[in-house]
């Protein structure tokens, strides 16, 4: 028997499939170096937020994100063909900024530690 919530298992499956789709199927020249970092699927399996990191400067990141946003329907269609589900989750792409938030927290902790030492 599998452990974990079904939405988590479906999210892992969607992450793998979207990664393959980006690698093999999408030919949008706006897409730069995009990495799938995770997928959150609602408990009712109706929507999936696919988190990505994109290498490049701000304009390259924004162009890649535009390319991903325009491909959401196509990606959702392919997911529906590849994964057997009653409902195909609505796919949406979002920038994964957890590393930025982590760096900001580290910076704040360093500042607090330095203040305590003085």
N, C-alpha and C positions, 0 to 999 in steps of 0.2 A: 504494500500500500504506500502511496506517495505521501510525503509529509508537506506541510505548508499550505497556505491558502491557494485556492484555485487561481485567483487573480494574479498572485505572484508567479505561479507556474506559466500562466498565459503571457504575462509580461516578459518573462525570460525567453519564451518562444518567439514573441514578437520582436524582441531585441535582436535575436539571432537572424530572423528572417529579414528585418529591415536592414541590417548590416549587409547581408548578401544582396539585397535589392540595390542598395546604394553602390555596392562594389560592381555589380554585373549588369544591372538593368537601366539605371538612370544615366543619361548622357548629357545632362544639363551642364553647359560650360561654366555656369556661375558657381557650381559646387567645387569647393576647394577640398582641403584635407579634413574630412568630417569623421568623427568617431562617435559611435553610440555608447553612452555611458550607463544607460539604464532606461527602464520603462515602468511607469506607474499605471496600472490598470484599475479602474473603479471596480468595486465588488460586484456590480451588476454586469460587468464586462462590456459596457456600452461605449466607453471611451478610454483611449490610451495616450498618455503624455510620454513621448519619446524624447529623452534628454540627450543632447549632443554637445560635444566640444568641437570647436572649429579653430584650426591653426591659421594664423595670419593677422594682419592689422585690422583695425575696426571696420574699414570699408570692405575688406575681403570677407570678414565674418558676416556683415550685413548682407552682402551679395549672396553668400552661401545660404544664409537663412531664408532669403527670398526664394531661392531655388528650391529649398526644402519645402517651404510653405506652398509653393505652386505645385509640388509633386504629391501633396498629402492624399488627394483623391486617388491618384494612380497607385501609390503605395498601399493604400487601404484596399483597393481592388485586388492587388496581387496577394495581400495577406489573406483576403477572403478566399482566394483560390487555393492557397497553400495550407491554411490551418482550418480544420473542421470545427466551426463554432456555430451555434444557433444564430447569433448576431455577430457581425464583424464590427469590432470596436472602431469608433471614429478616431483616426490617427491625427495627432498634432505634435509638431516639433517645437522644442524649447531649448534654449541655451542652458547648459548645466554650469551654473556659477558657484557650485559648492567649493571649488578650489579657491575662488576669489574670496568667498565668505570665510573660509578657513584661514587664509592669509591675513585677512582683516582682524580676525579674532586673535591670531598669533601676535600681530602688531600691538593690539590693545593690551594683551597680557604682558608683553615686554615693557610697554609704557608703565603699566601698573607696578611691575616688579622694580623698574628703575626708580619710580617715585617712592616706593617703600624703602629702598636702599639709601635714599638721601634724607 
